Amino acid sequence: MTFIKRKELTPQERAAKGAAALAKALDARGYLLAYHRMLCTYDPDLMGAYDNYYRELTLLERSFTYFEREVVWLVLLTSAREAYGDIHMPRAEESGLSRAQIHDCMALAGVAEAYPAMDFSKSWSKWISPEEADARYASMVEVARGEIPEQIAEIALVVAHAARKCRAGMRFHLKRATALEAPAEKIAEGVSYVMLPCGGPTLVEACDIWDELAREGGCPPPWVLG
C-alpha cells in the first residue's frame, strides 16, 4: 500500500502534540528552524518521526568519535553549500577542533572541487599522465588537510564527493580510505549524512558507487545483508 490513511487529529489534539514536539525539538537541538515550526503546527506526528531520525543520524554516538563526526559534517556542509550548517561550528569547537582545524575542514571541501578538473585533464592523454594528475591532486589534499588526521580526512573526502555526485572522486578516496584501513562502518556513517543536506537520491547514488567499487575489489562492501 502506498497511501496509508491515519487518524485525523482534532485542532486541540494537533495543537497539544505540536507544542510538545516543538519543545522536544528545542531541547534536543538548542535552536529552532522555520520548518520545525511549520511541521509542529500542521503535522506534529511527522515532526516527531523526523526528530527521531535526526537524533539517530547525527546526535547519537555511532562509529565516529565526536571529533571525527564534526570533521565530516563540516566538510560535507561546505561541499553542499549548506548555509544553515553553521550550527555545526560550535559543535566542532565542543568536540575539540581548533580554529586551525576548522579551517582545514574548509580547505578539504575546497580541494575536493579540484578533482573534477584534474580528472578531466586525463582526457588529454597525449600530454597528461593519469598517474601524475592523481599525484598532483593527492599533494593538494595533503596540504589541505593540515592538522586533520589522515584517515578521517579521507572519509570526509569520500563524503564530499558523494555530496557533489562525483563518481570518480568518490572512488579515488574510497581506495585511499581503504588503504588506511578505515572501517566500513565509519565510511557508512559518513556517507549516511549525505541524506540530510543532499537528499535520498544522492545517498542512493553514493551507495551504488561504493558497491560498484567493492565488486571490483577496490574496497570493502557497503553492506553484507541482502
C-alpha positions in Angstrom: 0.0 0.0 0.0 1.4 3.4 -1.0 -1.2 5.7 0.5 -1.8 4.9 4.2 -4.7 6.7 5.9 -4.2 7.7 9.5 -6.5 9.0 12.2 -7.3 12.7 12.0 -6.5 14.9 15.0 -8.8 17.5 16.3 -7.5 21.0 16.3 -6.9 20.8 20.0 -5.1 17.5 19.8 -2.9 18.8 17.0 -2.1 22.0 18.9 -1.1 20.0 22.0 1.0 17.5 20.1 2.6 20.3 18.1 3.6 22.2 21.3 5.1 19.1 22.8 7.0 18.3 19.5 8.3 21.8 19.3 9.6 21.7 22.9 11.3 18.4 22.3 13.0 19.7 19.1 14.3 22.8 21.0 15.5 20.6 23.9 17.3 18.2 21.6 19.0 20.9 19.4 19.1 24.1 21.4 17.6 26.0 18.4 14.5 26.0 16.2 14.4 26.4 12.4 11.4 27.5 10.3 10.4 24.0 9.2 10.3 22.8 12.8 7.6 25.4 13.5 5.8 24.6 10.3 5.7 20.8 10.9 4.8 21.2 14.6 1.9 23.4 13.5 0.4 21.2 10.8 1.9 17.7 11.2 3.3 17.1 14.7 3.5 13.3 14.1 5.8 13.9 11.1 7.9 16.2 13.2 8.2 13.6 15.9 9.3 11.0 13.3 11.8 13.4 11.8 13.1 14.3 15.2 13.8 10.6 16.0 15.5 10.3 12.6 17.7 13.4 13.2 18.6 12.1 16.6 19.7 8.7 15.3 21.5 10.2 12.3 23.6 12.9 13.9 23.2 13.2 17.7 23.6 9.6 19.0 27.1 8.1 19.1 27.6 5.6 16.3 31.1 4.7 15.0 32.7 8.1 14.8 34.2 9.9 17.8 32.6 13.3 18.4 35.7 14.9 16.8 35.5 12.7 13.7 31.8 13.3 13.3 32.2 17.1 13.2 35.1 16.9 10.8 32.9 15.0 8.3 29.9 17.3 8.9 32.0 20.5 8.3 33.4 19.1 5.1 30.0 17.9 3.9 28.1 21.0 4.7 30.7 23.2 3.0 30.6 20.9 -0.1 26.8 21.0 -0.2 26.8 24.9 0.3 24.5 24.4 3.2 24.2 27.8 4.9 22.4 26.5 7.9 25.4 24.3 8.5 26.9 26.9 10.8 25.1 25.1 13.7 28.0 22.6 13.5 30.6 25.3 14.1 30.0 25.4 17.9 29.7 21.6 17.9 33.0 21.3 16.2 34.6 23.5 18.8 32.9 21.5 21.6 34.3 18.3 20.0 37.8 19.6 20.2 38.5 21.0 16.8 40.8 24.0 17.0 40.2 27.1 14.8 43.0 25.9 12.6 41.4 22.5 12.2 38.1 24.2 11.3 39.9 26.0 8.5 41.5 22.7 7.5 38.0 21.3 7.0 37.1 24.2 4.8 40.3 23.5 2.8 39.4 19.8 2.4 36.0 20.8 1.0 37.7 23.2 -1.3 40.3 20.8 -2.6 37.7 18.2 -3.4 36.4 20.5 -6.1 39.8 20.4 -7.8 39.3 16.7 -8.5 36.9 17.0 -11.4 39.3 19.4 -13.2 42.2 17.1 -12.6 40.2 14.1 -13.7 39.0 15.9 -16.9 42.6 16.7 -17.8 43.3 13.0 -18.2 41.3 13.1 -21.4 44.3 15.0 -22.9 46.2 11.8 -22.7 48.9 12.9 -25.2 50.1 15.4 -22.7 48.6 14.4 -19.3 49.6 11.3 -17.4 46.7 10.0 -15.3 49.1 8.9 -12.6 50.7 12.4 -12.5 47.3 14.1 -12.4 46.3 11.9 -9.4 49.6 12.5 -7.7 49.2 16.3 -8.1 45.7 16.1 -6.6 46.9 13.9 -3.8 49.6 16.5 -3.0 46.9 19.2 -2.8 44.9 17.0 -0.4 47.9 16.6 1.8 48.4 20.3 2.1 44.7 21.0 2.6 44.2 18.5 5.4 46.7 20.4 7.7 46.1 19.1 11.2 43.2 16.7 10.4 44.2 13.1 10.8 44.7 11.3 7.5 42.1 8.6 7.8 39.2 10.8 8.8 40.2 13.3 6.1 39.9 10.6 3.5 36.5 9.6 4.8 35.4 13.2 4.8 36.5 13.5 1.1 34.5 10.3 0.2 31.5 12.1 1.7 32.3 15.4 -0.1 32.5 13.7 -3.5 29.3 11.8 -2.7 27.5 15.1 -2.0 28.8 16.6 -5.3 27.9 13.4 -7.2 31.5 13.0 -8.3 31.8 9.3 -9.1 35.5 9.3 -9.9 36.4 11.4 -6.9 34.4 9.1 -4.5 36.1 6.1 -6.0 39.5 7.7 -5.6 39.1 8.4 -1.9 37.3 5.1 -1.1 40.5 3.4 -2.3 42.7 5.7 -0.2 40.5 5.3 2.9 40.7 1.5 2.4 44.5 1.7 2.2 44.4 3.5 5.5 42.2 0.7 7.0 39.2 3.0 7.5 36.5 0.8 9.0 33.5 0.3 6.7 31.1 1.3 9.4 32.8 4.7 9.7 32.6 5.2 5.9 29.0 4.2 6.1 28.2 6.6 8.9 29.8 9.5 6.9 28.0 8.6 3.7 24.7 8.3 5.5 25.0 12.0 6.5 24.6 12.9 2.8 20.9 12.2 3.1 20.2 15.3 5.3 21.6 18.1 3.1 21.5 16.4 -0.3 18.5 14.0 -0.2 17.8 10.3 -0.6 18.6 10.0 -4.3 22.1 11.4 -3.7 22.5 8.8 -1.0 21.3 6.0 -3.3 23.8 7.1 -6.0 26.6 7.2 -3.4 25.9 3.7 -2.2 25.8 2.4 -5.8 29.2 3.9 -6.5 30.6 2.3 -3.3 29.0 -1.1 -4.2 30.4 -0.9 -7.7 34.0 -0.4 -6.5 33.6 -3.1 -3.9 32.5 -5.6 -6.6 35.7 -4.7 -8.4 37.7 -5.5 -5.3 38.7 -1.9 -4.6 37.3 -1.6 -1.1 35.1 -3.4 1.5 31.4 -3.7 0.6 28.9 -1.2 1.8 26.6 -4.0 3.0 26.7 -7.7 3.8 22.9 -8.3 4.1 20.5 -8.9 1.2 
